[in-house]
């Protein structure tokens, strides 16, 4: 009897009515894996961007000397630079040059922005050393004492709403991954039940030959695992192409914010492991579904 079961196991592909490339299940799993990889990549990329924002929030500020009189503006800018350089915890102080100011203003005021008789403020970038974010109040006081017309803009004031938005999008991406996992499990359940209904008479013969529920379940489980592996690899390949294309387009824009939404090597390793995790999930769900159904058939 066991030999009969083994011979049947060698022909287990005939248990499922359709081939791996023709049946609907592998292609549905491929679509699910495609969407899962994209959602997971979005969550991981946003996590990387959130980490970069967290590092920069509270550690950088911009000082604008708003004095309208050019001579006074230059004198106040020089006093601000000197005051900031004396402050502890300041890693770098940089006043924007004429060329840098021209580059910033050109999209709005055109190429001759600095040549026009406009009161362009002097701008100073300040980087605070890591672990010195609590010194911001002291830096503000020093700048205000050196230049009453100075305005201080901290990255934290305008990056905080962006950080909250990125956090909400990360939660959304995680929810989408969970939904795709649930949908994939439901697909496997439907495929396993359909296969059992189609081969009910064959399963009854196997039981009469002495096959156990576990042996029969293994036949279906192995076949479904192959379908899940094929669909997972196809979905991963398609999603990888899309991610690489989007990454090249984002890099071409030259945006620091978009450039920070990148995937570290560990994130790529996780994405590559998703088809393997999908196969494991399909095997567990198929095994549980088939054993429960076989238990009700007896």
N, C-alpha and C positions, 0 to 999 in steps of 0.2 A: 504493500500500500504506500509505503514511504517512497518507493521507487516511482510509483505513479504520480505522487505529488511532485517529486523532483522533475519528472518529465514534463509535467504541466508547468512547473516553474521555468523551465527552459523556454517555454513558449508563452511566457506571461504577456507578451505584447499583444496577443490576440484577445486578452481580457477586455481591453479598451477598444471601443468600436472604431476609432480613427487613429491615424498615424500622428507622430509628434509634430509634423509640419502642417498637417491638414486639419487637426482638431482645433476647436475654438479656445480651449483652455490655455495653451502656451502663449497664444497671441494676446489674450486678455491679461495674463500675468506680465507679458512684456510691456503692455501699456501701463499697468499698475507700477511696475518697477521703474519705468521711465519717469512717471510722475513722482514716485517716491524719492528717486535719486535727485530730481530737480528740487523738490521741497527740502530734502535733507541738505543739499548743497546751499540752498538759500539760507537755511537756518545757521549752518556752520559759517558761511561767509559773513552773515550779519553778526555772528558772534565775534568773528575776528575784527570786524569794523567797530563793534562796541568796545572791544578791548583797547583798540587804538584810541578811540575817543576818550575812554576812561583815563588813559595815560596822559592825554593832552589836556583834559579838562582840569582847570585849577592850576596848571603849571605854565601857562602862557598868557600874556596879556599884551594889549596894544595901547600905546600912549599917543594921543593926538594933541599937539600944542595948537590951540585954536586962535591964538592972537592974530588979529588982522594986520597989524603993522609988521612989515617984513623984518625990520631991524630988531624989534622987541621979540618977534617970534624966534629969530635965530638965537638971541641971547637966552631966552627961556629954554629953548631946546638944548642948548649947551649945558645949562644948569641942571636940567632933568637928566641928561646923559651922565654928568658927573655924580649926581646924587644916587642914581641907580647903580653905578659901578662901585660905589662905596658900600652898598647895602649887602649884608650877608645873605646867602641863599640864592643869589642871582647868578645863573650859569652863563647867560649871554645877553648882551645889550647891543642892538643893531638899529641904527637910524637908516631908513630907506633912502637910497640915493635918488638923484634926479631921474636916472634911467629907470629905476624900479617904480618910481611914482608915475612916470609917463606910461609905463606898461600897464599899471593898474587903472589909470584914468582913460586910456585910449579907447576902450570899448564904449564909454559914455560921452566923452568930451572930444574925441578925435585926436589926431596926431599932434596938434599944437596946443594941447591943454595947458602946459606949463608956460608957454609963451604968452598966453592971454593974461590980462590984468585981473587974475582971480586970486582970492586969499586962500591958497591951498595950504592946509595945515601941515606941520612937520609931524611925521609918523615915526614912532620908535617901537620896535618889537622887543619884548622882554621874555626870556625863557628862565623860569624858576627851576632851581635844582630839584631833583627828585627827593621827596620827603620834606620839602620846604614850602608846601602849599599854605601852611598856617601863617606864613610871613606876608601874605598878600595885603593885610590891613596895614602893616608897617610900610610896605612899598607904596601903597596909595597915599599914605600920609607924607612920605618923603617927596613923591611927585607933586602933590598939591602944594607943599611948601616951596618947592622950586619953581612951580609955574601955576599961578592961580587959574589960568585959562585952560589948563590941560584937562582932557577928558580921558578916562581910563576905561577900556573895554576888556573884560575878562572873557576868555573862551567859555568858561562855565556858564555865563549868562545866556549865551545863545546856542551852546552845544547841548545843554541839558534837555530842552524839548526834543532835539534830534535824537538824543540818547534814549528818551522814553519811547519815541516812535520806533526806533530800531528794536528795542526790547519787546514792544507789542508785535512787531513783525516776526520776531524770533518765536514767540509763543504761537503765532498763527502757523508758521512753518512746521513747528512740532506737532500741532494739532492735525495738519494735513498729512504728515507722515503716519500718525496713528490711524487716521481714517483710511489711508491707502493700505496699511497693514490689515485692518479689519476687512476691507473689501477683498483683499487677496485671500484671506482665510475663508471668507464666504464663497469665493469662487471655487476654492479647493473642495469645500463641503458639497457644493452643488455637483461638481464633476465626479466626486466619489460616490454620491448617492445615485447619480445617473448611471455610472458604470455598474454599480451593484444591481440596479433594477434591470439593466440590459442582460446581465449574465447571472440572473437568479437561478435558472435551471442548471447552469454549469456549476455554480457554487454548491447546489444541493447534491450533485453527483460527487463532487469532491468530498463533501462531508460523509457521504456513504462509503467512499473509498478510505476514510480514516483521516482525512485532513482536518487539522484543528483551525479554529477561527484565526489564531495568530499566523498560521502558515498562509491562509488565504489573504489575510490583511497585508502580509508582506508583498504579495504579488501586486496588489493595487498600489501599495505604498511606493514600491520601487518604480513603477510606471509613472505615477504622478510626480515623483521626485525628478525623473528625467524631463518631464514636461516643464516643471518649475525651473529647472536649471537652464533649459533652452530659452524660456521666456525671460528669465532674469538676465542672462548674458546679452540677449538682444536689447532689452530695455536699458541696461547699463551702457552698452555701446552707443545707442542713440543719444542718451542723456549726456554722455561724455563729449560727443561731438558738439552738442548744443552748448555745453558749458565752455568748451574751448573756443567756440565761435564768439560767444558773448564776452569771454575774457579778453580776446583780441580786440573786439570793438571797444570795450571799456578802456583798455590800455591806450588805444588810439586817441581817445578823448583827452588824455593828459590830466584828468581830474584827480586830485589827491583823495577826495572822498570816495569816488568810485574805485580808485586804485586800492584803497584799504579794504574793500570788500573782496578779499582774496581767500583762497583755500590753502591752508598749510598742508604739509605732507601727511600729517596724521589724519586730516579730514579726507584727503584722497584715499588713504588706506581704508578708512571707514566706508566710504562710498563703494570701493571695490569689493569690500566684504559683504555688502548688502545682498547680492545674489546668493551667496552661500547661506546667509541668515534666512533668506527667503526659502531656500530649499529645505532647511531645517524646519522652518515653520510649516511648510506644506506637508512634510513627512509627519510631523506631530499631529496636525489637524486631520490629515487623511487617516492616520492610524486610529485616532480616537473616534472619528466618524464611522469608519468601517467596522470597528469592533463593536460599537454600540448597535449599528444596524444589523450585524450578524447575530448579536445576542437576541435581538427581537425576532429574527427569522426562525430561530429554533423553537 
